[in-house]
Amino acid sequence: MLGLVALLSVTQAVDVGTPASSNVRGARYPRVQADGRVTFRVTAKNAQKVQIQAGTPEGMGGGPFDMTRDADGVWTVTTPPAAPGFHYYWLLVDGFNANDPSSETYFGYGRPTSGIEVPEAGVDFYLPKNVPHGGVRQHTYYSKITASWRRAFVYLPPGYDAGRTRYPVLYLQHGAGENEEGWTKQGRANFILDNLIADKRATPMIIVMDCGYATRATTTGTTGTAAPNAFEDVLLTEIIPAIDAAYRTMPDRDHRGLAGLSMGAGQALTIGLAHLETFSAIAAMSRPAARSFDAKTIYNGVFGDAAAFNKKVRTFFWSAGTAETAFHDSAKANMQTLVDSGVKGVFFESAGTAHEWQTWRRSLNDLAPRLFK
């Protein structure tokens, strides 16, 4: 009897915390504890060394984390408290990168990658609630520019199918190494908008999430080298006209915005600021600007006449997490330079988060209510 009690005590001690919501169905590990620590467990009987590698160490409290092997070849480690939100990670098994078979995978770092969701206490703006929900559709189209089939994800607000209303459109781009799934799968953009719209904090809108990578085809129809403006041409001459034709949009610049994170933020700035005839709202998340930042000359002088810029651009937004120091400090300084020159802009800080999805979820939650008013 004492042996059974001891066994139960050990089991209870090991299984502390709650299985992560990002686990595959039925997986007991990884487990998230109340203070944000995460316990990982994996079986690798023939391995000599197993570690957990965080995609962004600042978000998961460091790493790589060495795992400890038991007599049955089961490896375990508990990390320091992680920041709330979504984190990419993978296993290092004798130095080889491998996904955790207990976790769902998400496209990041140019490949399907393990991910873990760490809840933020008392925060639910990005979680599904008992409110009207919009839908997310896959929009497949053929690109003559790339000579290939491409795919965009399109969020349609609650009530879209039952009505005749036309909606403004936000084009929302992912970061480097990710794809068009990121903003809904990792970012929960659809739930963020559902909740904001239900609370009457955001204007109902369509959100289009396309792949930010594009390679221009050669004259023979085979793919050529990537060109800096290939995605710009796809966006302006193919995807925007296709969306306006397929959905009930308000097809004018006053009701069209361009936003993105990291690489996508760079696209929002370079494409959006060069095409104010197309976009009236521009938002950059986690993107530092040029080291030499002159408000009069940067981005081909678009900010040179602040009054004219303010008249054209209804929303100009920049954001970063305070834990992604280089991005945050540069972006904040650049925005302050613009504001000092007379440009109307907003800088949003995500406290305590790094170059990760919780920064961008919070950013979208702050941005969306500012759009299309």
C-alpha positions as CSV (number, residue, x, y, z in Angstrom):
1,M,0.0,0.0,0.0
2,L,2.8,2.4,0.9
3,G,4.4,1.5,-2.4
4,L,1.3,2.5,-4.3
5,V,1.0,5.8,-2.4
6,A,4.6,6.5,-3.3
7,L,4.0,5.7,-6.9
8,L,1.0,8.0,-7.0
9,S,2.9,10.8,-5.4
10,V,5.7,10.5,-7.9
11,T,3.2,10.5,-10.8
12,Q,1.4,13.6,-9.4
13,A,4.7,15.4,-8.9
14,V,5.8,14.7,-12.5
15,D,2.5,15.7,-14.1
16,V,2.3,19.2,-12.7
17,G,0.7,21.9,-14.9
18,T,-1.7,21.5,-17.8
19,P,-1.1,20.0,-21.2
20,A,-0.5,22.8,-23.7
21,S,-3.4,23.7,-26.0
22,S,-1.0,23.4,-28.9
23,N,-0.4,19.7,-28.1
24,V,-1.6,17.0,-30.6
25,R,-4.8,15.4,-29.4
26,G,-4.3,13.3,-26.2
27,A,-0.6,14.3,-25.6
28,R,0.2,14.9,-21.9
29,Y,3.3,16.8,-22.7
30,P,4.5,19.6,-23.0
31,R,2.8,20.9,-19.8
32,V,2.5,24.5,-18.9
33,Q,2.7,25.5,-15.2
34,A,0.9,28.4,-13.6
35,D,4.0,30.5,-13.5
36,G,4.8,30.0,-17.2
37,R,7.4,27.3,-16.8
38,V,7.1,24.5,-19.4
39,T,7.9,20.8,-18.9
40,F,8.9,18.9,-22.0
41,R,9.1,15.1,-22.3
42,V,10.2,13.0,-25.2
43,T,11.3,9.4,-25.7
44,A,14.6,8.9,-27.5
45,K,16.1,5.6,-26.2
46,N,19.2,5.6,-28.3
47,A,20.0,9.4,-28.1
48,Q,23.1,10.6,-26.2
49,K,22.0,14.2,-25.8
50,V,18.6,15.8,-26.2
51,Q,17.8,19.5,-25.9
52,I,14.9,22.0,-26.4
53,Q,15.8,24.8,-28.7
54,A,13.6,27.9,-28.6
55,G,13.1,29.8,-31.8
56,T,13.3,33.1,-29.8
57,P,15.3,32.5,-26.6
58,E,14.1,35.8,-25.2
59,G,10.6,34.5,-25.2
60,M,11.2,31.1,-23.7
61,G,13.6,32.1,-21.0
62,G,16.9,31.1,-22.7
63,G,18.1,27.8,-24.1
64,P,19.0,25.5,-25.5
65,F,17.7,23.5,-22.5
66,D,19.5,20.2,-21.7
67,M,17.0,17.4,-21.0
68,T,17.6,14.6,-18.4
69,R,17.3,10.9,-19.4
70,D,15.7,8.3,-17.2
71,A,16.3,4.5,-17.2
72,D,13.7,4.0,-19.9
73,G,15.1,6.5,-22.4
74,V,12.6,9.2,-21.5
75,W,14.0,12.7,-21.6
76,T,12.6,15.6,-19.5
77,V,13.3,19.2,-18.8
78,T,11.4,22.1,-17.2
79,T,12.3,25.6,-18.6
80,P,12.3,28.9,-16.7
81,P,9.1,30.9,-17.0
82,A,8.3,31.7,-20.6
83,A,6.6,34.9,-21.8
84,P,2.9,34.5,-22.5
85,G,1.9,33.6,-26.1
86,F,3.0,31.4,-28.9
87,H,6.6,30.2,-29.2
88,Y,8.3,28.2,-31.9
89,Y,10.7,25.4,-30.7
90,W,12.3,22.2,-31.8
91,L,14.3,19.3,-30.4
92,L,18.1,18.9,-30.8
93,V,18.6,15.2,-30.7
94,D,22.4,14.6,-30.8
95,G,22.6,17.9,-32.6
96,F,20.0,17.0,-35.2
97,N,16.9,19.3,-35.5
98,A,13.6,17.4,-35.0
99,N,10.1,18.4,-34.3
100,D,8.3,17.3,-31.1
101,P,5.9,14.5,-32.0
102,S,3.6,15.7,-29.1
103,S,3.1,19.2,-30.5
104,E,1.3,20.6,-33.5
105,T,3.5,22.1,-36.2
106,Y,3.3,25.6,-37.6
107,F,5.1,27.0,-40.6
108,G,8.0,29.0,-39.4
109,Y,11.8,29.1,-40.1
110,G,10.9,28.0,-43.6
111,R,9.5,24.6,-42.5
112,P,6.9,23.1,-40.3
113,T,8.1,23.7,-36.8
114,S,6.9,22.7,-33.3
115,G,5.1,25.4,-31.4
116,I,3.8,25.9,-27.9
117,E,1.1,28.2,-26.5
118,V,1.6,29.6,-23.1
119,P,-1.6,31.3,-21.7
120,E,-1.6,34.9,-20.5
121,A,-3.5,35.1,-17.3
122,G,-6.7,37.0,-17.5
123,V,-6.2,37.8,-21.3
124,D,-8.6,36.4,-23.9
125,F,-8.7,38.9,-26.7
126,Y,-7.2,36.4,-29.1
127,L,-9.3,33.4,-28.0
128,P,-12.6,32.1,-29.4
129,K,-15.6,33.4,-27.4
130,N,-19.3,33.0,-27.6
131,V,-19.8,35.8,-30.1
132,P,-20.6,35.9,-33.8
133,H,-17.7,34.5,-35.8
134,G,-16.5,35.4,-39.2
135,G,-15.1,32.8,-41.7
136,V,-11.7,32.2,-43.2
137,R,-11.6,31.1,-46.8
138,Q,-8.8,29.9,-49.0
139,H,-8.6,32.0,-52.2
140,T,-6.6,30.3,-54.9
141,Y,-5.5,32.3,-57.9
142,Y,-3.1,31.9,-60.8
143,S,-0.3,34.4,-61.0
144,K,1.0,35.3,-64.4
145,I,3.8,37.1,-62.8
146,T,5.1,34.0,-61.0
147,A,3.6,31.5,-63.5
148,S,2.3,29.6,-60.6
149,W,-0.8,29.0,-58.5
150,R,-0.9,31.0,-55.3
151,R,-3.1,31.0,-52.2
152,A,-4.4,33.7,-49.9
153,F,-6.4,33.4,-46.7
154,V,-9.4,35.7,-46.6
155,Y,-11.2,36.6,-43.3
156,L,-14.8,37.6,-43.9
157,P,-16.5,39.3,-40.9
158,P,-19.6,37.9,-39.1
159,G,-22.7,38.3,-41.2
160,Y,-20.8,38.5,-44.5
161,D,-22.7,35.7,-46.3
162,A,-26.1,36.8,-45.1
163,G,-25.9,40.4,-46.2
164,R,-25.1,42.8,-49.1
165,T,-22.8,45.1,-47.2
166,R,-19.4,46.1,-48.7
167,Y,-16.4,46.1,-46.5
168,P,-13.0,47.8,-46.2
169,V,-10.0,45.6,-46.7
170,L,-6.8,45.2,-44.7
171,Y,-3.9,43.3,-46.5
172,L,-2.0,41.7,-43.7
173,Q,1.5,40.2,-44.2
174,H,3.5,37.5,-42.3
175,G,7.1,37.5,-41.4
176,A,10.2,35.9,-42.9
177,G,10.2,32.1,-42.9
178,E,6.4,32.0,-42.5
179,N,3.6,31.8,-44.9
180,E,0.0,32.9,-45.5
181,E,-1.3,30.6,-42.7
182,G,0.6,32.5,-40.0
183,W,-1.9,35.2,-39.1
184,T,-4.7,32.8,-38.5
185,K,-3.0,29.7,-37.2
186,Q,-0.3,31.4,-35.0
187,G,-1.7,34.9,-34.8
188,R,-5.4,34.2,-34.2
189,A,-6.3,37.2,-36.3
190,N,-9.8,35.9,-37.0
191,F,-10.7,35.6,-33.3
192,I,-9.1,39.0,-32.6
193,L,-11.4,40.6,-35.2
194,D,-14.4,38.6,-34.1
195,N,-14.0,39.8,-30.6
196,L,-13.3,43.4,-31.5
197,I,-16.3,43.6,-33.8
198,A,-18.6,42.0,-31.2
199,D,-17.5,44.6,-28.7
200,K,-18.1,47.3,-31.4
201,R,-14.5,48.4,-31.1
202,A,-13.5,47.7,-34.7
203,T,-15.2,48.4,-38.0
204,P,-16.2,45.1,-39.7
205,M,-13.6,44.5,-42.4
206,I,-12.2,41.9,-44.7
207,I,-8.6,40.8,-44.1
208,V,-6.5,39.3,-46.8
209,M,-3.3,37.3,-45.9
210,D,-1.2,36.4,-48.9
211,C,2.2,34.8,-49.2
212,G,4.9,37.5,-49.1
213,Y,7.3,35.5,-51.2
214,A,7.2,35.8,-55.0
215,T,9.6,34.8,-57.8
216,R,9.2,36.4,-61.1
217,A,8.9,33.9,-64.0
218,T,11.2,34.1,-66.9
219,T,10.0,34.6,-70.5
220,T,10.1,30.8,-71.0
221,G,7.7,30.2,-68.2
222,T,10.2,28.7,-65.8
223,T,10.8,30.4,-62.5
224,G,13.6,32.9,-62.4
225,T,15.4,34.6,-59.6
226,A,13.5,36.4,-56.9
227,A,13.1,40.1,-57.5
228,P,12.5,42.7,-54.8
229,N,9.4,44.1,-56.5
230,A,7.9,40.7,-57.6
231,F,5.5,40.5,-54.6
232,E,4.7,44.2,-55.0
233,D,3.5,43.6,-58.5
234,V,1.6,40.5,-57.5
235,L,-0.1,42.5,-54.7
236,L,-1.0,45.5,-56.8
237,T,-1.8,44.0,-60.1
238,E,-3.1,40.5,-59.3
239,I,-4.3,39.9,-55.7
240,I,-6.0,43.3,-55.1
241,P,-8.0,43.2,-58.3
242,A,-8.9,39.6,-57.7
243,I,-10.1,40.3,-54.2
244,D,-12.2,43.3,-55.3
245,A,-13.8,41.1,-58.0
246,A,-14.5,38.1,-55.8
247,Y,-15.7,39.7,-52.6
248,R,-17.9,42.7,-51.5
249,T,-15.1,45.2,-50.9
250,M,-15.1,48.9,-50.9
251,P,-12.6,49.1,-53.7
252,D,-10.9,52.5,-53.1
253,R,-7.8,53.7,-51.3
254,D,-9.8,55.2,-48.4
255,H,-11.0,51.7,-47.5
256,R,-7.8,49.8,-48.0
257,G,-4.8,49.3,-45.7
258,L,-1.5,47.4,-45.8
259,A,0.1,46.0,-42.6
260,G,2.6,43.3,-41.7
261,L,5.1,42.0,-39.2
262,S,8.9,41.9,-39.5
263,M,9.5,41.2,-43.2
264,G,5.8,41.9,-43.8
265,A,6.3,45.2,-42.0
266,G,9.1,46.1,-44.4
267,Q,6.7,45.3,-47.3
268,A,4.0,47.5,-45.7
269,L,6.4,50.4,-45.5
270,T,8.1,50.1,-48.9
271,I,5.0,49.2,-50.9
272,G,2.4,51.1,-49.0
273,L,4.4,54.4,-48.7
274,A,5.2,54.2,-52.5
275,H,1.6,53.7,-53.4
276,L,-0.5,56.1,-51.4
277,E,-2.9,56.1,-54.4
278,T,-3.8,52.6,-53.3
279,F,-3.6,52.6,-49.5
280,S,-4.7,55.0,-46.8
281,A,-3.6,53.0,-43.8
282,I,-0.1,51.6,-43.2
283,A,1.1,49.6,-40.2
284,A,4.5,48.1,-39.5
285,M,5.0,45.7,-36.6
286,S,8.5,44.8,-35.3
287,R,10.4,46.5,-38.1
288,P,13.3,48.8,-37.5
289,A,13.8,51.5,-40.2
290,A,17.0,52.5,-41.8
291,R,19.9,53.4,-39.6
292,S,20.2,56.8,-41.2
293,F,16.6,58.1,-40.7
294,D,15.9,61.5,-42.1
295,A,12.2,62.4,-42.0
296,K,12.6,64.6,-45.1
297,T,14.2,62.0,-47.3
298,I,13.5,58.5,-46.0
299,Y,11.2,56.4,-48.3
300,N,11.7,58.7,-51.2
301,G,10.7,61.8,-49.3
302,V,7.1,60.7,-48.6
303,F,7.2,62.3,-45.2
304,G,8.8,65.5,-46.5
305,D,5.5,67.4,-46.5
306,A,3.9,66.3,-43.3
307,A,0.6,68.1,-43.8
308,A,0.2,66.4,-47.2
309,F,1.1,63.0,-45.8
310,N,-1.4,63.4,-42.9
311,K,-4.1,64.3,-45.4
312,K,-3.6,61.2,-47.4
313,V,-2.8,58.6,-44.7
314,R,-5.6,58.1,-42.1
315,T,-3.7,55.6,-40.0
316,F,0.1,55.3,-39.7
317,F,1.1,52.8,-37.1
318,W,4.3,51.3,-35.8
319,S,4.7,48.7,-33.0
320,A,7.3,46.5,-31.3
321,G,7.7,44.4,-28.2
322,T,9.9,45.9,-25.4
323,A,11.9,42.6,-25.2
324,E,12.9,42.8,-28.9
325,T,15.3,45.7,-28.0
326,A,16.8,46.5,-31.3
327,F,13.5,46.5,-33.1
328,H,11.7,48.4,-30.4
329,D,14.3,51.1,-29.8
330,S,14.9,51.8,-33.5
331,A,11.2,51.8,-34.4
332,K,10.3,54.1,-31.4
333,A,13.1,56.5,-32.3
334,N,12.1,56.6,-35.9
335,M,8.5,57.2,-35.1
336,Q,9.4,60.0,-32.7
337,T,11.5,61.6,-35.4
338,L,8.5,61.6,-37.7
339,V,6.1,62.9,-35.0
340,D,8.6,65.7,-34.3
341,S,8.5,66.6,-38.0
342,G,4.7,66.9,-37.9
343,V,3.6,63.4,-39.1
344,K,0.6,62.0,-37.3
345,G,1.5,58.5,-36.2
346,V,0.9,56.0,-33.4
347,F,3.6,53.9,-31.7
348,F,2.3,50.8,-29.8
349,E,4.5,49.0,-27.3
350,S,3.9,45.4,-26.3
351,A,5.3,45.1,-22.7
352,G,7.6,42.2,-22.0
353,T,7.3,40.4,-25.4
354,A,9.9,39.7,-28.0
355,H,10.0,39.1,-31.7
356,E,7.1,36.7,-31.4
357,W,3.4,36.3,-32.1
358,Q,2.2,37.7,-28.8
359,T,3.7,41.1,-29.8
360,W,1.9,40.9,-33.1
361,R,-1.4,39.7,-31.7
362,R,-1.4,42.7,-29.3
363,S,-0.4,45.0,-32.1
364,L,-3.3,43.9,-34.3
365,N,-5.7,44.2,-31.3
366,D,-4.5,47.8,-31.0
367,L,-4.4,48.6,-34.7
368,A,-7.7,47.2,-35.9
369,P,-9.9,49.6,-33.9
370,R,-8.0,52.5,-35.4
371,L,-8.8,51.5,-39.0
372,F,-11.4,52.7,-41.4
373,K,-13.2,55.1,-38.9
